[in-house]
Amino acid sequence: MVSASVPNDTTFHPSTFILLGIPGMRDQHIWAAIPFCSMYILALIGNGTILYIITKERTLHEPMYLFLCLLSITDLVLCSTTLPKMLTIFWLKSHIISYQGCLTQMFFVHAIFATESAVLLAMAFDRYVAICCPLHYASILNAMVIGKIGLACVVRGLLFVFPFVILIERLPFCGHHIIPHTYCEHMGIAKLACASIRPNTIYGLTVALSVTGMDMVLIATSYALILRAVLRLPSKDAQFRAFSTCGAHICVILVFYVPAFFSFFAHRFGQQIPPHGIPLHVHTILGSLYFLVPPMLNPIIYAVKTKEFRDKLTKYGCWKKKLLFLNCSFQVLPQGTSMTGCNASQGHPSFFLLQGIPGMEDKHKWISIPFSSMYFVTILGNCTILFTISTERSLHKPMFLLLGMLALTDLGMSTTTIPKVLCIFWFDQSDISFEGCLVQLFFLHSISALQSAILMSMAFDRYVAICEPLRYATILSNSRIGLIGLVSLVRAVLLILPMPILLQQMPFHARHVIPTTYCEHMAVVKMVCVDTTVNRVYGLVVALLVAGVDISAIASSYVLIIRAVMRLSSKEAHQKAVNTCTTHICVMLISYTPSLFSFLTHRFGQGIPLHVHTILGSLYFLVPPMLNPIIYAVKTKEFRDKLTKYGCWKKKLVNIIHDQKPP
């Protein structure tokens, strides 16, 4: 810390700042360094590989790949500006950074960000010229023009960001010189000043709007013109090829701008988010990841999505198997072709054949025994929950109303699939009509999305109960619980409805055998004999919107709950608060783990045996619905007390909880 005996130095420019790291998590710094270091190594290897291959392969000396080189250079500089110092904080507890070093880091962080934003704009312009003016592409974007564009990107970044240094230099600093972050950022430094920082705030906002805002508007304009030009093409094959050339760039844009905007708005408006603003450790972790995730993902996106670059990359043996694995889920059949002589005019089949468990057809009858037993327990357990909650008025509370919704989705989920599964196992009735398959697909995924929303609502319920106990009854009234259920249902229906609609318009292979026990979106998509990029992308987007958003919200709820629990002075209060959450955590893990397994294996699990995938996928519709009632009956004292009023359950529950300490 700076000595207070040097008044001028203390008042104006301190000799050093102290970078705190991740506030509140200093004990975990060594562990946090592991993923940060791993991602940094991947970023260095990925971007270094891109630069090496483009410089070695003369056929890649084209505008698109020269811009990719510029992007890789900015990515390398961006992560190397912050990560080495961050790792010294985590590993060596070297928190001190000189005043000049801090300003230098701040200057490069913002200048490289502005440069990378300009490079992304130039890449959008490149795609516009390639698609809208293909005959003039070589003359408009020659090597000299590319060089001038690159120089303009760098100069613009330097000119816009240099005043940041001047604005910081004019500020006097007094009090502590601790920056609660892992790197020096303009607003992070300015907030330590003991004079007005209004000019800093206004200029920072002006730069953000004039640099990032203008770039995003121009990128959006480029893609609007590209979209208009593509839709005028007469051939669907030509439209697909045009869109595919833009896919990698769109992914990179999203990966770059989304975390950047989070960091920008969190610094300025994060304190205004109730109840106490964005927690410092959350802001710091996400802000630090911004310098790692885009540089790490950009090379992977281009290696997977760009065929010409991928072909050059596979010349280097160590990459070949990895790229084939990564690319397996992106490969699509060219328009109008298939392995089975598909004719695009043949439309959809009248029925599909559900194979059951591939390779184990002769054991179907034996396998049906555990399946039918679990289904019976599922119906009995969830119906008991619904009956108990509906008849006991004292259980008409938010927690138990949400539990009733969860029981309904469990019944819907298992009943959508298991009766047909048992028909296959017992009576060899493998055929299912085309319409029946789409109906099953729709209910399967919409109920899964609905269940995910209910689990998120249950996490919010626990957050309010622990963090806002005095306002619990007003925030979560019974009418509001009903509204939450309705919104969850509408969200699920609206997101899933396009899946069967898209499939209904497509031609299918002559062989209509689905190697599983139920109709699932990706399993049916694989039966289509034309390009299915739209289906695959939409399925991925829905998965990210549903599971991604819900899991993030659940994680955020439990972070806030843990923070609130840790502040409690009594260990007994700790225990009671934790006990109210354990049931929901168990249910959440049981629900999400098999669903994520099924989702990932459909896209990346070509090495997993079909029968293993099918059995585990089918058990997903049985194990969570069967276990959820048991978990709540065992772990929730209030519900257990009501349940034991019904004599037939009393002895069973006593046996189940014999060794369990009630909450």
Secondary structure, DSSP 8 states (H G I E B T S, - for coil): ---TT-HHHHHS--SEEEE--STT-GGGHHHHHHHHHHHHHHHHHHHHHHHHHHHH-GGG-SHHHHHHHHHHHHHHHHHHHHHHHHHHHHHH---EEEHHHHHHHHHHHHHHHHHHHHHHHHHHHHHHHHHH-GGGHHHHS-HHHHHHHHHHHHHHHHHHHHHHHHHHHT--B-S--EESSSS--HHHHHTTBSS--HHHHHHHHHHIIIIIIHHHHHHHHHHHHHHHHHHT-S-HHHHHHHHHHHHHHHHHHHHHHHHHHHHHHHHHHGGGSTTT-S-HHHHHHHHHHTTTHHHHHHHHHHHHH-HHHHHHHTTSHHHHHHHHHHHTTT----TT--TT---TTS---SEEEE--STT-GGGHHHHHHHHHHHHHHHHHHHHHHHHHHHH-GGG-SHHHHHHHHHHHHHHHHHHHHHHHHHHHHHH---EEEHHHHHHHHHHHHHHHHHHHHHHHHHHHHHHHHHHSGGGHHHHT-HHHHHHHHHHHHHHHHHHHTHHHHHHHTS-B-S--EESSSS--HHHHHTTB-S--HHHHHHHHHHHIIIIIHHHHHHHHHHHHHHHHHHT-S-HHHHHHHHHHHHHHHHHHHHHHHHHHHHHHHHHH-TTS-HHHHHHHHHHTTTHHHHHHHHHHHHH-HHHHHHHTTSHHHHHHHHHHTTT----
